[in-house]
Amino acid sequence: MKHLIDRYNEYKEGDVGKSKMNYAAIWGIIKKEFKASAYQVPEAQFEALCLFLQHRIDNTKQGRINRGKGFKNYSTFDEIYGGE
């Protein structure tokens, strides 16, 4: 999940610029959407949280460009942790 949040912030920074970037905003959005902080989302909602973040990433300017070119916007859990 941290990987996805970091990727979202990286891509969003490209949209709004470093000086206007609010890195904490995504944490508040997650808390509002899931009624819990990102690290306290129940395990049953983990997949929904991942899909939520992936959708947010895909809808950034860089995310749309990458998808159009056939590039991945994020790695899967297995790619990061080797299926552990």
LINVEN-V187207 format. One record per residue. RES is the residue in one small letter. SS is DSSP state (2 for helix, 1 for strand, 0 for the rest). Layout:
[[RES & SS] [RES & SS]]
This chain:
[[m & 0] [k & 2] [h & 2] [l & 2] [i & 2] [d & 2] [r & 2] [y & 2] [n & 2] [e & 2] [y & 2] [k & 2] [e & 2] [g & 2] [d & 2] [v & 2] [g & 0] [k & 2] [s & 2] [k & 2] [m & 0] [n & 0] [y & 0] [a & 0] [a & 2] [i & 2] [w & 2] [g & 2] [i & 2] [i & 2] [k & 2] [k & 2] [e & 2] [f & 2] [k & 0] [a & 0] [s & 0] [a & 2] [y & 2] [q & 2] [v & 0] [p & 0] [e & 2] [a & 2] [q & 2] [f & 2] [e & 2] [a & 2] [l & 2] [c & 2] [l & 2] [f & 2] [l & 2] [q & 2] [h & 2] [r & 2] [i & 2] [d & 2] [n & 0] [t & 0] [k & 2] [q & 2] [g & 2] [r & 2] [i & 2] [n & 2] [r & 2] [g & 2] [k & 2] [g & 0] [f & 0] [k & 0] [n & 0] [y & 0] [s & 0] [t & 0] [f & 2] [d & 2] [e & 2] [i & 2] [y & 2] [g & 0] [g & 0] [e & 0]]
